[in-house]
Amino acid sequence: MSGNWIAGAVKNKGSLHRSLHIPKGDIIPQSKIMKAEHADNPALAKKARLAETLEHLHKRCNGGPV
């Protein structure tokens, strides 16, 4: 796995916000992300799983063990 996989994975910034009808500046509630992970739309489910992955990376890199 290359070191810059996130750059290739995040092509349409804000697309999850648009798909869930949440304004760009607002935080997406965890319950909506969990529900979107099991959506019938495969693109929406993939975006939600990526958001969950990136959230865990953010917490780990900011003060936690890497």
TIRO-2110 file (N, C-alpha, C; in Angstrom, 1 decimal):
// TIRO-2110
0.8, -1.2, 0.0, N, 1, A
0.0, 0.0, 0.0, CA, 1, A
0.9, 1.2, 0.0, C, 1, A
0.6, 2.2, -0.9, N, 2, A
1.4, 3.4, -1.0, CA, 2, A
1.1, 4.3, 0.2, C, 2, A
2.0, 5.3, 0.4, N, 3, A
1.8, 6.2, 1.6, CA, 3, A
0.8, 7.2, 1.3, C, 3, A
0.4, 7.5, 0.1, N, 4, A
-0.5, 8.6, -0.2, CA, 4, A
-1.9, 8.1, -0.8, C, 4, A
-2.4, 7.0, -0.2, N, 5, A
-3.6, 6.5, -0.7, CA, 5, A
-4.8, 7.3, -0.4, C, 5, A
-4.7, 8.2, 0.6, N, 6, A
-5.8, 9.1, 1.0, CA, 6, A
-6.0, 10.1, -0.1, C, 6, A
-5.0, 10.6, -0.7, N, 7, A
-5.1, 11.6, -1.8, CA, 7, A
-5.9, 11.1, -2.9, C, 7, A
-5.7, 9.8, -3.3, N, 8, A
-6.5, 9.2, -4.4, CA, 8, A
-7.9, 8.8, -4.0, C, 8, A
-8.1, 8.6, -2.7, N, 9, A
-9.4, 8.2, -2.2, CA, 9, A
-10.4, 9.3, -2.1, C, 9, A
-9.9, 10.5, -1.8, N, 10, A
-10.8, 11.7, -1.6, CA, 10, A
-10.7, 12.5, -2.8, C, 10, A
-11.6, 12.2, -3.8, N, 11, A
-11.6, 13.0, -5.0, CA, 11, A
-12.7, 14.0, -5.0, C, 11, A
-13.8, 13.8, -4.5, N, 12, A
-14.9, 14.7, -4.5, CA, 12, A
-15.2, 15.2, -3.0, C, 12, A
-14.4, 16.2, -2.6, N, 13, A
-14.6, 16.6, -1.2, CA, 13, A
-16.0, 17.2, -1.0, C, 13, A
-16.6, 16.8, 0.1, N, 14, A
-17.9, 17.3, 0.4, CA, 14, A
-19.1, 16.5, -0.2, C, 14, A
-18.8, 15.4, -0.9, N, 15, A
-19.8, 14.6, -1.5, CA, 15, A
-20.7, 13.9, -0.5, C, 15, A
-20.1, 13.4, 0.6, N, 16, A
-20.9, 12.8, 1.6, CA, 16, A
-21.8, 13.8, 2.3, C, 16, A
-21.4, 15.0, 2.5, N, 17, A
-22.3, 16.0, 3.0, CA, 17, A
-23.5, 16.2, 2.1, C, 17, A
-23.2, 16.4, 0.8, N, 18, A
-24.2, 16.6, -0.2, CA, 18, A
-25.2, 15.4, -0.2, C, 18, A
-24.6, 14.2, -0.2, N, 19, A
-25.5, 13.0, -0.3, CA, 19, A
-26.4, 12.9, 0.9, C, 19, A
-25.9, 13.3, 2.1, N, 20, A
-26.8, 13.2, 3.3, CA, 20, A
-27.6, 14.5, 3.6, C, 20, A
-27.4, 15.5, 2.7, N, 21, A
-28.2, 16.7, 2.8, CA, 21, A
-27.8, 17.4, 4.1, C, 21, A
-26.5, 17.5, 4.4, N, 22, A
-26.0, 18.2, 5.6, CA, 22, A
-25.2, 19.4, 5.1, C, 22, A
-25.4, 20.6, 5.6, N, 23, A
-24.5, 21.7, 5.2, CA, 23, A
-23.1, 21.5, 5.4, C, 23, A
-22.2, 22.0, 4.5, N, 24, A
-20.8, 21.7, 4.5, CA, 24, A
-20.1, 22.0, 5.8, C, 24, A
-20.5, 23.1, 6.5, N, 25, A
-19.8, 23.4, 7.8, CA, 25, A
-20.2, 22.6, 9.0, C, 25, A
-21.3, 21.9, 8.9, N, 26, A
-21.8, 21.1, 10.0, CA, 26, A
-21.1, 19.8, 10.1, C, 26, A
-21.1, 19.2, 11.3, N, 27, A
-20.5, 17.9, 11.5, CA, 27, A
-21.6, 16.8, 11.2, C, 27, A
-21.2, 15.8, 10.5, N, 28, A
-22.1, 14.7, 10.2, CA, 28, A
-22.2, 13.9, 11.5, C, 28, A
-23.4, 13.7, 12.0, N, 29, A
-23.6, 12.8, 13.2, CA, 29, A
-23.2, 11.4, 13.0, C, 29, A
-22.6, 10.8, 14.0, N, 30, A
-22.1, 9.4, 13.9, CA, 30, A
-23.3, 8.5, 13.5, C, 30, A
-24.5, 8.7, 14.0, N, 31, A
-25.6, 7.8, 13.6, CA, 31, A
-25.9, 7.9, 12.1, C, 31, A
-25.8, 9.0, 11.5, N, 32, A
-26.0, 9.1, 10.1, CA, 32, A
-24.9, 8.4, 9.3, C, 32, A
-23.7, 8.5, 9.7, N, 33, A
-22.6, 7.8, 9.1, CA, 33, A
-22.8, 6.3, 9.2, C, 33, A
-23.2, 5.8, 10.4, N, 34, A
-23.4, 4.3, 10.6, CA, 34, A
-24.6, 3.9, 9.7, C, 34, A
-25.6, 4.7, 9.6, N, 35, A
-26.8, 4.3, 8.7, CA, 35, A
-26.4, 4.3, 7.3, C, 35, A
-25.6, 5.2, 6.9, N, 36, A
-25.1, 5.3, 5.5, CA, 36, A
-24.2, 4.2, 5.1, C, 36, A
-23.5, 3.6, 6.0, N, 37, A
-22.6, 2.5, 5.7, CA, 37, A
-23.4, 1.3, 5.2, C, 37, A
-24.6, 1.2, 5.6, N, 38, A
-25.4, 0.1, 5.2, CA, 38, A
-26.5, 0.5, 4.2, C, 38, A
-26.2, 1.5, 3.4, N, 39, A
-27.2, 2.0, 2.5, CA, 39, A
-27.2, 1.1, 1.2, C, 39, A
-28.4, 1.2, 0.5, N, 40, A
-28.5, 0.4, -0.7, CA, 40, A
-27.6, 0.9, -1.8, C, 40, A
-27.3, 2.2, -1.8, N, 41, A
-26.5, 2.9, -2.8, CA, 41, A
-25.0, 2.5, -2.5, C, 41, A
-24.4, 1.8, -3.3, N, 42, A
-23.0, 1.3, -3.0, CA, 42, A
-22.0, 2.5, -2.9, C, 42, A
-22.2, 3.6, -3.7, N, 43, A
-21.3, 4.7, -3.7, CA, 43, A
-21.4, 5.4, -2.3, C, 43, A
-22.6, 5.6, -1.8, N, 44, A
-22.9, 6.2, -0.5, CA, 44, A
-22.3, 5.4, 0.6, C, 44, A
-22.4, 4.1, 0.5, N, 45, A
-21.9, 3.2, 1.6, CA, 45, A
-20.4, 3.3, 1.6, C, 45, A
-19.8, 3.4, 0.4, N, 46, A
-18.3, 3.4, 0.3, CA, 46, A
-17.8, 4.7, 0.9, C, 46, A
-18.5, 5.8, 0.6, N, 47, A
-18.1, 7.1, 1.2, CA, 47, A
-18.2, 7.1, 2.7, C, 47, A
-19.2, 6.5, 3.2, N, 48, A
-19.4, 6.5, 4.6, CA, 48, A
-18.4, 5.6, 5.3, C, 48, A
-18.0, 4.5, 4.7, N, 49, A
-16.9, 3.7, 5.3, CA, 49, A
-15.6, 4.4, 5.2, C, 49, A
-15.3, 5.2, 4.2, N, 50, A
-14.1, 5.9, 4.1, CA, 50, A
-14.1, 7.0, 5.2, C, 50, A
-15.2, 7.7, 5.4, N, 51, A
-15.3, 8.7, 6.4, CA, 51, A
-15.0, 8.1, 7.8, C, 51, A
-15.5, 6.9, 8.0, N, 52, A
-15.3, 6.2, 9.3, CA, 52, A
-13.8, 5.9, 9.5, C, 52, A
-13.1, 5.4, 8.4, N, 53, A
-11.7, 5.1, 8.4, CA, 53, A
-10.9, 6.4, 8.7, C, 53, A
-11.2, 7.4, 7.9, N, 54, A
-10.4, 8.7, 8.1, CA, 54, A
-10.6, 9.3, 9.5, C, 54, A
-11.8, 9.1, 10.1, N, 55, A
-12.0, 9.6, 11.4, CA, 55, A
-11.1, 8.9, 12.4, C, 55, A
-10.9, 7.6, 12.3, N, 56, A
-10.1, 6.8, 13.2, CA, 56, A
-8.6, 7.2, 13.0, C, 56, A
-8.2, 7.5, 11.7, N, 57, A
-6.8, 7.9, 11.5, CA, 57, A
-6.5, 9.3, 12.1, C, 57, A
-7.5, 10.2, 12.1, N, 58, A
-7.4, 11.5, 12.6, CA, 58, A
-7.2, 11.4, 14.1, C, 58, A
-7.9, 10.6, 14.8, N, 59, A
-7.8, 10.5, 16.3, CA, 59, A
-6.5, 9.9, 16.7, C, 59, A
-6.0, 8.9, 15.9, N, 60, A
-4.8, 8.2, 16.2, CA, 60, A
-3.6, 9.1, 16.0, C, 60, A
-3.6, 9.9, 15.0, N, 61, A
-2.4, 10.8, 14.6, CA, 61, A
-2.3, 12.0, 15.5, C, 61, A
-3.4, 12.4, 16.2, N, 62, A
-3.4, 13.6, 17.0, CA, 62, A
-3.3, 13.2, 18.5, C, 62, A
-2.1, 12.7, 18.9, N, 63, A
-1.9, 12.5, 20.3, CA, 63, A
-1.9, 11.1, 20.7, C, 63, A
-2.5, 10.2, 19.9, N, 64, A
-2.5, 8.8, 20.2, CA, 64, A
-1.4, 8.0, 19.6, C, 64, A
-1.3, 6.7, 20.0, N, 65, A
-0.2, 5.9, 19.4, CA, 65, A
-0.4, 5.7, 17.9, C, 65, A
0.6, 5.7, 17.2, N, 66, A
0.5, 5.5, 15.7, CA, 66, A
0.8, 4.0, 15.3, C, 66, A
END
